[in-house]
């Protein structure tokens, strides 16, 4: 709102001399970061570099008490700014001074500091809060899962608003210290490395550190009673896996899968390059949800992933995300193919390594078993829309696109692309178009039409599009001069690994 100055002009000029320039020009930060899929996600005006979360959680009542300290830098002159958060806040301080705050919308916390904040300056924000995460709902839905002995925060595209205030979008990554006080006999699991564990007066405090940039939806917290195993990779990376003590019949299959984390990660380093973080692991809490999620350094696995026995393929999928999705994250949620197309393709490469079906055989099968009229082919993996963000086409059609790329550029260039991309974009964000340009640079080939066909054009592509080089060779003059080709080959045979890979389709059933 603009007020008309009615004082004499000389007095108005003298008043301007004592008003800081930042106060005169400052404005509110935007309540959203600008993602068209989720307009309310994230916030404008600042960038967070570190979250320090000091929490206390009571499993019996689901009461979470916290003090969150955010270290940020302003990107504009700010009169106020927003945080994404849903629990009850008792106090906020900005640079040590108490700030005014109010709630807006489903999960917007509007903060007005005592003094306007100048652009490009460091800011410390301290938020004190408490509440029961399971009682906070957005459109009747909660990302916080209660368990018989605690609670779990693990969801996509949002989970942070249920347990800590943040700038909740993948483009604002930060490092994390998560310190959690829980009753003795209960454990608290989070990302990164366990720095220390101390007990006092019936409570045990766990201090976790994730020292590389991490998107807020990839931060996780699990409180309960776990069996914990520890190990190290050949290169010395610490591995910590945790299993709820009441997994029932799924317990053995869960362990038989997740305990292969180190082996899978070492193989993925051969495919994608050096592991990008400081820790490895996974956890399986006693929740009803069936999905899995690539929470950074320590993926979440719903027990139902193992209801039909061990399934290492889901571990391959979630660990592949540590490179494709966690280290290199989406610029916007429409770029989800950068995450899911490659995580699914990693499962196909694992099948190839295990002798249970090559990636080409899996691509042929995924293509052949879905008729042209199947709605599957109407989803565009390169921009699927928020309602189809986790549709099976993003995964399978997205992986077919990766195989088409492999066929077009050849194995040597293809695996250079797979390994080089996570290094070139380490700990950053990217659009689909960025990957296309990178693949063109490494291969020396124009690839726009290939990706347009597989990622952006509704309808089932012609079979020749899956192996463009072979199709071009068949159309060459020398090929046309050869005798007539034999009859078309028989329909593809289902690869041995297909059913196990299909069982992991629930990884994208996030219960929304």
C-alpha positions, 0 to 999 in steps of 0.5 A, spaced: 500 500 500 502 506 498 501 512 502 500 519 499 505 524 503 502 530 505 507 534 509 511 540 505 516 537 500 522 540 504 520 536 510 519 530 506 526 530 503 529 531 510 525 525 513 528 521 507 535 522 509 534 518 515 530 512 512 535 507 510 535 505 503 534 498 504 527 500 508 525 505 503 526 500 497 524 493 501 518 489 499 515 482 501 518 475 499 514 471 494 510 466 498 512 461 492 518 460 489 515 459 482 514 452 480 508 451 476 506 444 479 506 447 486 505 454 486 505 455 494 512 451 494 518 454 496 519 462 497 522 468 494 527 473 497 532 468 500 536 462 500 538 457 506 545 454 506 544 450 513 538 448 518 540 446 525 534 442 528 534 441 535 528 437 537 524 433 542 519 427 540 515 423 545 512 417 541 507 416 546 503 422 544 506 424 538 508 431 541 514 434 537 518 440 540 523 444 536 528 449 535 530 450 528 535 455 526 536 457 519 542 460 516 540 464 510 542 470 505 537 475 502 536 475 495 533 482 495 531 487 500 526 484 504 520 487 509 518 480 510 519 473 508 515 466 508 517 460 511 513 453 509 511 450 516 504 447 519 506 446 526 504 451 532 510 457 532 511 460 539 517 465 537 521 467 531 527 471 532 531 474 526 538 476 527 537 476 534 531 480 535 523 478 536 519 478 529 512 478 528 509 472 524 502 470 522 500 464 518 497 464 511 494 459 507 495 451 508 502 452 510 505 459 509 508 462 515 509 470 514 515 473 518 516 480 519 523 482 522 523 488 526 528 491 521 528 490 514 533 486 511 538 488 506 539 484 499 545 480 499 546 479 507 547 473 512 540 472 516 539 468 522 532 465 523 530 462 529 523 458 530 521 455 536 515 451 535 511 445 538 505 440 535 503 433 533 505 432 526 499 427 525 494 432 526 496 437 521 493 436 514 493 439 508 487 437 504 486 432 509 492 429 508 498 428 512 506 426 510 507 424 517 506 417 518 505 414 525 508 407 527 506 403 533 512 406 537 513 413 534 513 416 527 516 417 520 517 423 516 518 421 509 514 423 503 515 427 496 514 432 494 513 435 501 514 432 508 518 438 511 512 442 513 510 437 518 516 437 522 521 443 521 520 450 517 524 451 511 524 454 504 521 447 501 523 446 494 529 442 491 532 449 488 534 451 495 538 446 498 542 446 504 546 442 509 543 439 515 544 438 523 539 434 526 539 433 533 533 429 536 531 427 544 527 421 545 526 416 551 531 411 552 530 405 549 527 409 542 532 411 537 532 417 532 534 416 525 536 421 520 540 423 514 548 423 514 552 421 519 551 420 527 556 424 530 554 423 537 549 419 542 548 421 549 543 419 555 541 423 561 535 423 565 531 418 561 532 421 554 537 419 549 539 425 544 542 423 537 546 428 533 546 427 525 549 431 520 548 431 513 554 435 510 552 436 503 547 440 500 540 437 501 533 438 498 528 439 504 523 433 501 530 429 502 530 430 509 528 424 513 526 423 521 524 416 523 523 415 531 522 408 534 525 401 536 530 399 531 535 393 530 541 397 527 546 394 523 553 398 521 558 397 516 563 400 511 564 400 504 571 398 501 572 406 500 571 407 508 564 410 507 559 408 513 553 404 512 547 404 517 541 400 516 535 400 521 529 395 521 523 396 526 523 390 531 516 389 529 516 388 521 513 381 522 513 376 516 517 382 512 523 382 516 527 377 513 526 379 506 527 387 508 534 385 511 536 380 505 535 386 500 537 392 504 543 389 507 546 389 500 546 397 500 554 397 500 554 392 494 549 396 490 553 402 491 559 400 489 556 397 483 553 404 481 559 408 482 562 404 476 556 406 472 555 413 475 561 415 478 564 417 485 558 416 490 556 424 492 555 423 499 558 422 506 554 416 508 550 410 506 544 406 508 537 405 509 531 404 513 525 400 514 520 402 519 513 399 521 508 403 516 502 401 512 505 405 506 508 401 500 512 406 497 520 407 497 523 414 497 530 416 496 531 420 502 538 423 502 544 418 504 538 413 507 533 411 503 526 409 506 523 403 504 516 401 506 515 394 508 510 392 503 516 392 498 518 386 501 512 382 501 513 377 496 520 376 498 527 380 497 527 385 492 534 388 491 531 392 485 528 397 489 535 398 493 538 399 486 532 404 484 533 408 491 540 408 491 541 410 484 537 417 486 543 419 490 546 421 483 540 422 479 535 426 484 539 427 490 546 430 488 543 432 481 536 435 483 530 437 479 530 445 477 522 444 477 518 438 479 516 438 471 523 435 470 522 429 474 524 424 468 531 426 470 530 423 477 525 417 475 527 415 468 534 414 470 533 410 477 528 405 473 534 405 468 539 403 473 534 397 475 534 395 468 542 395 468 542 391 474 538 386 471 543 386 465 549 385 470 545 379 473 544 376 467 536 376 468 535 380 462 538 386 458 536 393 458 534 392 451 530 386 452 526 390 458 525 396 453 522 391 448 518 388 453 515 395 456 514 397 449 511 391 446 506 389 452 502 396 452 498 397 446 497 404 442 491 405 445 493 405 452 493 411 456 500 410 458 502 413 452 499 419 453 503 421 459 509 426 457 515 424 461 518 430 460 513 434 462 507 430 465 503 435 469 502 434 477 497 429 476 501 424 473 508 426 476 509 419 479 505 415 473 508 409 471 510 412 464 515 417 467 518 411 469 518 406 464 517 410 458 522 414 461 527 409 461 525 407 454 528 414 452 534 412 456 535 406 452 533 409 445 539 414 447 544 408 448 542 405 441 543 412 438 550 414 441 553 407 442 555 404 449 562 408 449 559 415 449 552 413 453 556 411 459 560 417 459 554 421 459 551 417 465 558 418 469 559 425 467 552 428 468 552 427 476 559 430 476 558 436 471 552 438 475 554 435 482 549 438 488 546 442 483 539 443 479 537 441 472 532 441 467 531 436 462 533 440 457 540 441 460 541 434 460 539 433 452 544 439 451 549 435 455 548 428 452 549 432 445 555 435 447 558 428 449 556 424 444 557 430 438 550 428 435 543 432 435 538 429 440 533 433 440 528 429 436 529 423 439 527 426 446 522 430 443 519 423 441 520 419 447 519 425 452 514 430 449 510 427 444 503 423 446 502 417 443 506 410 442 512 412 438 514 407 432 518 401 434 524 404 429 524 410 434 527 405 440 533 404 435 534 410 431 541 408 428 538 401 426 533 404 423 537 409 419 542 403 417 536 399 414 534 405 410 541 406 407 542 404 400 547 399 401 542 396 406 536 396 400 541 393 395 541 387 400 536 381 399 529 381 402 530 381 410 527 375 413 520 375 416 519 379 423 522 376 429 517 373 434 514 377 439 519 379 445 520 374 451 518 377 458 525 378 461 526 374 468 527 380 472 521 383 469 516 381 475 521 383 480 522 390 477 514 391 476 513 389 484 517 396 485 512 400 481 509 402 488 515 406 489 511 412 486 505 410 489 506 416 495 499 415 497 496 422 495 
